[in-house]
Amino acid sequence: MIEQRKEVALLVEWSRNYGRGVLKGIGHYVQAHGRWNIYHTERKLSDGVPRWFKNWKGDGIIARIENPRLMQHLQRIGVPTVDLFEPVDSSGFPSILTNDQTVARLAADHLIEQGFKRFAYCGLFGVISSDQRSACFAEYLASKGHEVIVYDNKRHAGTAFISNSEEFELRCENVAAWIASLPRPVGLMACNDVRAHQILMACAGLDIAVPEEVAVIGVDNDEVVCELAWPPLTSIELNPEKVGFEAASLLDRLMRGVQPPCQPALVEPACLLPRQSTDIIATTDAEVAAAIHFIRKHACDGIQVEDVIKHLSISRSTLERRFARVLKRSPKREIVNTQLLQVKQLLARTDYSLAHIAKITGFKYVESMCCVFKRTTGRTPGQYRRSR
């Protein structure tokens, strides 16, 4: 007997890079597993109940529920629903979410590696995902002995994201005043790329140098936003396609009568992609900064410490001593760290073979790359790729 096709509504925004990635992941699941009729129209994150949906009768829903009226409508109709915006205890629906603890650690570790000793976080007060990233960022840095200055503008707190130009302008003046008050140099994490872009604009208006005085990291890796920003924005790439795929898989089970999980399922972010907004080492040691710049430019060319020494015309012992004092690691470790960052990005973003990845990241042998990768991360390259 042929199984009847399910009627599934997707209330996920097209207006944001994350939403489009989620839709792509859902599409992968439907092509591989689901006999579904999909109902979906173009929408923004903050949109409410679409007109066509008010009288819709179907079997299941995947939604990014940011709008309170939409949440109330979905709760009333009682159709199996997966929420991709907030935890299960907020909407009452089972959810698939990004692991914000890992997101915060990626940002913090990158800023620490750049040599920063002061840190700040700028989010959207009252938005759960932003507040979670803020808490995780502060907690992780506290474990490293650092404090975080958090932007806390409760006057404009609410559930709505920045979704129109009026709200953007309303908050920009407040953000600029806060940035002007920060001690510098400072490494700053924003809750998403839109917020980070706003911070870069505020810095430009205040004539604050980025990244020399304020280094900025966003979240989502929306390439349009990141490349339009000046300087281009360092950002953490999430894994929305996997979120969408896992959401579709969960909805399929719910529509078959399986009990929903009590806790949100967490998907790990893909990687951090460094761009010019953090391309600095926060140190007054000019030779260490020059060495770092050279290493980041040429690490994947297969350079050795001797190449750095030759470039700087400095003795090995002096370079080693200065690296230990400023960065608490060796020049060799900095070269390897830079190579491994590129390896991680290629594992997460491409289907290149390990041999090809080793070649283009400066490892002479694939075996040595795999050995260093596992010793550093605790996982093989294959295990890392499968977890993305």
C-alpha positions in Angstrom: 0.0 0.0 0.0 1.4 3.4 -1.0 1.7 5.8 1.9 -0.4 8.9 1.7 1.7 12.1 1.2 1.9 14.3 4.3 0.9 18.0 4.2 3.7 20.0 5.8 3.9 23.8 6.3 7.2 25.6 6.6 7.1 28.9 8.5 10.8 29.7 8.0 12.2 33.0 6.8 13.8 33.5 3.4 15.1 36.9 4.4 18.1 35.6 6.5 21.0 33.4 5.6 20.2 31.1 8.5 16.6 30.5 7.4 17.6 29.8 3.8 20.1 27.2 5.1 17.4 25.6 7.2 15.1 25.3 4.2 17.9 23.7 2.2 18.4 21.1 4.9 14.7 20.4 5.0 14.7 19.9 1.3 17.6 17.4 1.5 15.5 15.3 4.0 12.4 15.5 1.9 14.2 14.4 -1.2 15.8 11.5 0.6 13.0 10.3 3.0 9.8 12.3 3.0 6.7 12.0 0.9 5.5 15.4 1.7 3.5 18.2 0.1 5.3 21.4 1.2 3.4 24.7 1.8 5.7 27.7 2.1 5.8 31.3 1.0 8.4 34.0 1.3 8.5 35.6 4.7 10.7 37.4 7.3 11.6 36.1 10.7 9.3 38.5 12.6 6.2 37.8 10.3 3.1 36.6 12.0 0.4 34.2 10.8 0.4 34.2 6.9 -3.0 34.7 5.3 -2.9 31.3 3.6 -2.1 29.5 6.8 -5.2 30.7 8.8 -7.4 28.0 7.3 -4.7 25.5 6.5 -5.3 21.9 7.4 -2.3 19.7 7.4 -0.2 17.1 9.2 2.9 18.9 10.5 4.8 22.2 10.8 8.4 23.4 11.0 8.6 27.0 12.1 11.0 29.7 13.4 8.6 31.1 16.0 9.7 34.6 16.8 6.2 36.2 16.7 4.0 35.8 19.8 0.8 35.7 17.7 2.2 33.0 15.5 3.1 31.0 18.6 -0.4 31.3 20.1 -2.0 30.2 16.7 0.3 27.1 16.5 -0.5 26.2 20.1 -4.3 26.4 19.4 -4.3 24.2 16.2 -2.5 21.3 17.9 -0.6 20.0 14.8 2.8 18.3 15.4 5.3 21.2 15.3 9.1 21.6 15.5 10.3 25.1 16.6 13.8 26.2 15.4 13.9 29.5 17.3 13.6 29.0 21.0 13.9 26.2 23.6 11.1 23.7 24.2 10.2 25.3 27.6 9.6 28.7 25.8 7.1 27.7 23.1 6.1 24.2 24.4 7.2 22.7 21.1 10.1 20.3 20.6 13.1 22.2 19.1 16.3 21.8 17.2 18.8 24.5 18.1 22.4 25.5 17.7 24.8 24.8 20.6 25.3 28.3 21.8 28.0 27.2 24.3 30.2 26.1 21.5 29.5 29.3 19.6 30.6 31.4 22.5 33.7 29.3 23.1 34.8 29.6 19.4 34.4 33.4 19.7 36.3 33.6 23.0 39.1 31.4 22.0 39.7 33.3 18.8 39.8 36.6 20.6 42.2 35.2 23.3 44.4 33.9 20.5 44.5 37.4 19.1 46.0 38.5 22.4 43.0 40.4 23.9 42.7 40.9 27.6 39.4 42.9 27.6 36.1 41.5 26.3 32.6 42.7 25.6 29.3 41.3 24.3 26.6 43.1 22.4 23.3 41.3 21.9 19.6 41.8 21.8 18.3 41.9 25.4 15.3 39.6 25.9 16.0 37.4 22.9 16.7 34.0 24.4 19.4 32.9 21.9 21.3 36.2 22.4 21.0 36.0 26.1 22.3 32.4 26.1 25.3 33.3 24.0 26.0 36.2 26.3 25.9 34.0 29.4 28.0 31.3 27.8 30.6 33.9 26.6 30.9 35.4 30.0 31.0 32.1 31.8 33.7 30.7 29.6 35.9 33.8 29.8 35.4 33.9 33.6 36.9 30.4 33.7 39.9 31.9 31.9 40.2 34.7 34.5 38.5 37.4 32.3 35.5 39.7 32.8 33.0 40.6 30.1 31.3 43.9 29.7 27.7 43.2 28.4 25.5 45.7 26.6 22.3 45.8 28.6 19.8 48.2 27.1 16.5 47.2 28.8 14.7 50.2 27.6 14.3 48.5 24.2 14.0 45.0 25.4 11.5 42.8 23.7 10.9 39.6 21.7 11.3 41.2 18.3 14.6 40.9 16.4 16.0 43.9 14.5 13.7 43.5 11.5 13.3 47.0 10.1 15.2 50.1 9.5 13.4 52.1 12.2 14.4 49.7 15.0 18.0 49.7 13.6 18.2 53.4 13.8 16.6 53.5 17.2 19.2 51.3 18.7 22.2 52.5 16.8 22.7 55.7 18.9 22.6 53.7 22.2 25.1 51.1 20.9 27.5 53.8 19.8 27.4 55.4 23.2 28.1 52.1 24.8 31.0 51.3 22.4 32.5 54.7 23.1 32.6 53.9 26.9 34.5 50.6 26.5 38.1 50.3 27.6 40.3 49.6 24.6 41.7 47.5 23.0 38.7 45.1 23.4 37.5 41.9 21.7 33.8 42.0 21.1 31.3 39.3 20.3 27.9 40.2 18.8 24.9 38.0 18.9 24.6 37.8 15.1 26.0 39.4 12.0 23.4 42.1 11.8 24.3 43.3 15.2 28.0 43.0 14.4 27.5 45.1 11.2 25.8 47.7 13.3 28.7 47.8 15.7 31.2 48.3 12.8 29.1 51.2 11.6 29.1 52.7 15.0 32.9 52.4 15.3 33.3 54.1 11.9 31.1 57.0 13.1 33.2 57.3 16.3 36.5 57.0 14.4 37.4 53.9 16.4 39.8 51.7 14.6 38.7 48.1 13.8 40.4 45.8 14.7 43.2 47.7 16.4 40.9 49.2 19.1 37.8 47.1 18.8 37.8 43.6 17.2 34.4 42.3 16.3 33.0 38.8 15.8 29.5 38.0 14.5 27.4 34.9 14.2 25.8 33.3 11.2 28.4 33.9 8.5 25.9 35.6 6.2 28.4 36.2 3.5 26.5 39.2 2.1 26.5 41.0 5.4 30.1 39.9 6.2 31.5 41.1 2.9 29.5 44.4 2.8 30.8 45.3 6.2 34.0 47.3 6.6 36.3 45.9 7.5 34.9 42.4 6.4 33.4 40.7 9.4 34.8 37.6 11.2 31.9 35.3 11.9 30.9 31.9 13.2 29.3 29.7 10.6 26.4 27.8 12.2 25.1 24.6 10.6 21.5 25.5 9.5 21.4 22.8 6.8 21.9 20.1 9.5 19.3 21.9 11.8 16.8 21.8 8.9 17.6 18.1 8.2 17.3 17.1 11.8 14.1 19.1 12.2 12.5 17.3 9.2 13.6 14.0 10.7 12.0 14.9 14.0 8.8 16.1 12.5 8.6 12.9 10.5 8.7 10.9 13.7 6.2 13.1 15.4 3.7 12.7 12.6 4.1 8.9 13.0 3.1 9.2 16.7 6.5 9.1 18.4 6.5 11.1 21.7 8.4 14.4 21.5 11.7 14.8 23.3 11.7 16.8 26.5 14.9 18.7 25.8 16.1 20.6 22.6 18.4 18.7 20.3 21.6 20.7 19.8 23.6 21.0 16.6 27.2 22.1 16.7 28.3 25.2 14.7 30.5 24.5 11.7 33.5 26.8 12.3 34.8 30.3 12.8 35.8 32.2 9.6 38.3 34.9 10.3 38.2 38.1 8.3 39.8 41.6 8.8 37.5 42.7 11.7 39.7 40.6 14.0 42.9 40.3 12.0 45.2 41.7 14.6 47.3 40.6 17.6 46.6 42.8 20.5 50.2 43.3 21.6 52.6 46.2 21.8 55.4 43.8 20.7 55.8 44.8 17.1 58.0 41.8 16.2 55.5 39.3 17.6 52.7 41.1 15.7 54.7 41.0 12.5 55.5 37.3 13.0 51.8 36.5 13.5 50.9 38.4 10.4 53.5 36.5 8.4 52.4 33.1 9.8 48.7 33.7 9.1 49.5 34.7 5.5 51.8 31.8 4.8 51.2 28.9 7.2 49.3 26.9 4.6 52.3 27.3 2.2 54.2 24.9 4.4 56.4 27.4 6.2 58.6 26.5 9.2 59.8 28.6 12.1 63.1 29.2 10.2 61.1 31.0 7.5 59.6 33.3 10.2 63.1 34.0 11.6 64.5 34.8 8.2 61.6 37.2 7.4 62.1 39.1 10.7 65.9 38.9 10.8 65.6 37.8 14.5 67.2 35.0 16.4 65.2 31.9 17.2 65.7 32.2 20.9 64.5 35.8 20.9 61.4 34.9 18.9 60.6 31.9 21.1 61.0 34.0 24.3 58.8 36.8 23.0 56.1 34.3 21.9 56.1 32.6 25.3 55.8 36.0 27.1 53.1 37.5 24.8 51.0 34.5 23.6 52.0 31.7 26.0 52.7 29.4 23.0 55.5 28.8 20.5 55.9 30.0 16.9 55.6 26.4 15.8 52.3 26.0 17.7 51.0 29.2 16.0 51.8 27.8 12.6 50.1 24.5 13.3 47.0 26.3 14.9 46.7 28.4 11.7 46.9 25.3 9.5 44.4 23.4 11.7 41.9 26.3 11.5 41.9 26.0 7.7 41.6 22.2 7.9 38.5 22.6 10.1 37.0 25.0 7.7 37.6 22.7 4.7 36.2 19.7 6.6 33.1 21.6 7.5 32.5 23.4 4.2 33.7 21.0 1.5 33.8 17.3 0.5 37.5 17.4 -0.3 39.5 14.3 0.4 41.9 14.3 3.4 44.8 14.1 1.0 43.7 17.2 -0.8 43.1 19.1 2.4 46.5 18.2 3.7 48.1 19.4 0.4 46.4 22.8 0.4 46.9 23.5 4.1 50.7 22.9 4.0 51.0 19.4 5.5 53.6 17.3 3.7 51.8 14.1 4.5 48.1 13.3 5.2 49.1 11.0 8.0 50.9 13.8 9.9 47.9 16.1 9.4 45.6 13.5 10.8 47.9 12.8 13.8 48.2 16.5 14.7 44.5 17.0 14.2 43.6 14.2 16.6 46.2 15.1 19.2 44.9 18.7 19.2 41.1 18.2 19.0 40.6 14.8 20.4 38.9 13.6 17.2 39.9 12.3 13.8 39.2 14.6 10.8 36.5 12.1 9.8 34.8 12.3 13.2 35.0 16.1 13.1 33.5 16.2 9.6 30.6 13.9 10.5 29.8 16.1 13.6 29.3 19.3 11.5 
